[in-house]
Structure formats: C-alpha cells, structure tokens
Amino acid sequence: MALAISQRADILSVSGPNSAPPGSSPPEILSAPPPDVTDICVSNWFQQGFNEKQQVTTTKAWSVDGGGTIPQGTTYVNSHMIFLNDPGIPVKTMSHSNVVWTFDFPIIGVMSDSGGNFEADSTPDFGAAATNYTNFPTACGSIPPSDRAAPFAARGLEGADQYSVLGNTLTLSMTVTQPGDWIRVLTRGQNVQVDIKPGSYPNCFNINGNGVVPIAVLGSQTLNVGDINSTSLNFNGLQVRVKPNN
C-alpha cells in the first residue's frame, strides 16, 4: 500500500570561510530555532541559520525580493532564517562573506528588504512556533530591555550586502554594525510516496515489536530518492536504518 507523506525540509549544509575579525568563526546551522529573534536578544559573530515552519500552505500572497509573490494557497512551503547580528555592546562592524547555504529543496523566494517588512508580514505563516518575533521582553539576560522587533530600519540587507540563488543553494555576504541583518529563505517541498512492507497486503505492522518494518520510498519524475537527506528521516519517532537498493 503506497501512502503520501510530507517530506520535512532542512538546511542541508553550510560552507564558506570564517567571518572576518572579531568573529573569525565558521558559519553554523542551529539545531533549534532561538527562543527570541528580536534585535538584541540573540546575537552572534558569524552567520547562523535555522529552520522555521515546514510544509506550510500559505494563507495570503507573500511578497519576496524582486517584486514577486508566493501566491495564497501555495502548498509545501518551507521557511528558513539566516542572520548576522552584532551583540551591540560595544558596537562593532562585522562581516561574513561568500557563505554557501544548501537546502533540501529549490529556493522559491528570499525576503531581505531593508526594513524587514516582508519577513515581519509573513511571520504568522512562517515563523517558528516557539520563537518570539514580535513581543518586547523585559530583558534578555543581562542586556537592557531596549529591544526592537521587525520591521525596523536596516533589519534586512543593504549597502554591500548581497546574495545569489542557484537551485537549492544561496550564496550570501553580510556586513553589519547595529542592527544586524536577517533574511528569510523559502523553499518548495512536495509529498513523497512510500510503501510500507512492500509486496505485502494488507500492510499490517507493529511498532511496539522488536523487529524491523521495511519501508520503500518511491521515486518519481520530480523526486530522486538519492537526493533525500537520510539523517532527517523518521518513522513515528522510531530509528531509521537506510538500506541501499543493490
């Protein structure tokens, strides 16, 4: 029995040089979204990225760079955020250039307008569920509560900042003082056909047993199963072991 399931989309990898001093560190994929992404409540010295909501069906038409839109009702949209944000105490200029971000699926839009309006407007659809994007906390650790939430001047890219897109990769250069730079990257996923216990009917299985449950991921004209990030697979929380098709 073949079933259609939504394939999770992730930032697959990031590569590039270290950031310029005082950062001097490589770019990084965060394992989980930060609890807060207002201006001074999360900071770094090098580009960092994290996954936001996955497999979204858009509730409105959202603007993206270049005058385009992601139409209302677009399905399987995946969101990711990349940022370089000066800690601000004291204010220093930071730069991190030619960083290559690679995603599971093709990029369909980038939101990097200078004021962060595209990002702020679309956060109800794309913002990570447990992350604060809009409320001003009383303090962030030892940082005074002089925070800002998008949109605000220079939230996105400006000046010498630039990026290029090729398929599922984005090459990004950022230079910031205060505030930092934030961009939202949208990719387009799809449903994937799987066959549980191929060749059996009915396809009964017991996830509480001690054995294994064979599952085949079915390729198509639009899906090369060799491109799937096997480390992102799970089956109702169970460990997945990938067996090549010999």
N, C-alpha and C positions, 0 to 999 in steps of 0.2 A: 504494500500500500504506500503510495507516494503522498507526502504531505508538503504543503508550502509553509515555510517558516521565514521570518525576517532575519536577515543576517546582520549582526552587530558590525558597526564600522568604527575603526580606531585610527589614531595616528600610528602608522606602522613603524616609522623610524624618523630620526633627525640626525643630520650630519653637518659638518662645517667646522670652520676654525673656532678657536676660543674667542670670547669677547675681548675687546680692547681693554687695557687697564683703565680703571682699577678692578674690573671684573676678572679678566683673564681666566674664564671658565668656559667649558663646552656647553652647547645648548642642551636642554633637558625636557623629556616628556614626564609630566607629573602623573603619578599613579592614580590620583583622585583630584577632582576639582577643589580649589581652595574654598574655605568657608565664606570668604568675603572677597569681592573684586572691585570694591570702591578704591579711590585713588591711593590713599596712603596705608590701607590695611593689608595689602600684600605687595611685596617688592622683591626685586632680585638685581643681580649684576650681569645677567645674561638672558638670552631668550629662553622662555619656557612656554610649553603648550599643554593643553588638557582637553579632554573630550567633554562636550556638553550633552544635550539631549540627542537621542538616536531614533531613527525611523519615525520622524515627525511627519504628520500631514498638516500642511500649513493652513492656518485659519484666516490669513489675509495674504495679499500680494506684498512681498517684502522687497524693498529697494536694495540693490547691490551696486558695487562700483561700475562705472562705465555707462550709467544710465539704464541698466537693465533691471528686471524684477524676477523674483521667484514667484510664479503665479499662486493665487489661492487654490488650495486643493492639491498641490503638488505632494506626492507621497514619497516615503522613504528618504526624507531629507535628514542628513546627519550634520551636527554642528560641532565645531572645534574652536577654541580660543587660543591665540598666541599673544604674548605680551613681553615687554621690556619696561620695567617701571622703577625709576630711581627711588631709593629709600627716602631721599629728600632731606636728611639731616646728617651732614650738611648737603646742599645741592651740588651735584657734580654732573659733568657731561659723561654719558656712556654711549658706546656704540657696539653693535654686533652685526656683522655683515656677512652676506653670502651663505646664509644658513638654509639648508635644503630640508623641507618638511615633506614627508611622503605619507599618503593616506591610503586606506583600503580601496576607496572608490574615487571616480573622477570628480574634480572640483567643478562645481556649477556656479559658484559665486563667492565673492570676497566683500566684506563690509569693513572699509577702512577710512571712511570720510573723516575729515579733520576733527569735527565736533563730536564724533561718536554717535550721531543720530541714528544711522542705520542699525548699529548694534543695540542701542537703547530701545528703539521702537520694536525690534524683533525679539527681545529677551523673553517676553511671555511665551513665545513658541519654542525658543532655542536654549534659553538659559538653563544651566544645571539645576536640578530640583532643590538641592540642599544648600545652594550658594546664594549669598546676599549680593544683589546687584544694585539695589535702589535705596535701601534704608541707611541712615547715618548712625553708626554705633556710637555709644558714649565714649569709647576709647578703644584702641587696638593695642593691647598690651601696655607698653609704656609710651605709646605715641599719643599726643594730644588729639582731642576729637575735632580736628579741623579738616574734615574729610570732604570729598566730592564724589558724586555718583554720575555716571554717564546719563545724558550728554553734557560735556563741558569743553571749552576751547582746548584744542590740541590733544584730545583723547585719542584720536586716530593717527594717521600718517600725514606728515607734512615735510616741507623742505627737501632734504636729501634722502628721506626715506623712500624705499621703492620695493616692488616685488614683481615677480613674473610667474606665470602659471603654465605648466605643460602637463596635460593629462591629470594625473593624480599627485603631482609634485608642485610645491610652491617654494620658490627661492626668495628669501626675504632679508632685507637690510634695514636696520633701525638705528637712529641716533636720537638720544633723548637727554633732556635735563630734568625739568619738572614742569608739567606732569610727564608720565611715561606714555608709551604707545600701546594700543590694544587693537587687535583685528579679529574678526570672526570669519572663519572659513567654513563654507557649506559644501558637502559632498552628497552625491546621489547614490543610494543603495538600491536594493531590489529584494524580492522574495527568492528564496532558494528551495528547490525541490529536494526532499530527502526520502529515502526508502528505508523503513525500519524492518530489520530481519529480511533482507532481500530474498525473494524466492519463496517466502512463506505466506500462507493465508489460512486463517486470519493472522494478523501481525501482533500476536499477544506477547507481552514481556512483563517481567517482574523486576522493578528497580531496587527491590529490597533483598534480592538474592545475592549470591556470591560469585556468579558467573559474569559473562560479558554479554552485551547487547550489540550485535553488529548493525551498523547504520551506514548506508551509502549516500553520499552527496552527489546529486545528479547534475552534470554539466549541461550547458546549453550553448546556443549561438552567442549569447551575451555573457556567459559565465565560464571562465576557465578555472576548474576546481584547483588547479595548481597555483592559482593566484591567491587562494584563501589563506589567511593567517591562521595556521592551525593552533597556535597558542591561545587564540581568542575563542575557540570552540568550547561549548559545554553542553551537557545533556541533563537538564533538570538538576544542575549542580553536581553531577557525577563527573569523575575524572574521565577524560577522553584520551584514548591512545590511537594514533593515526597509523594505519597500515597501508603502505603503498600498494597500488594496483600493478602487480607484476605481469 
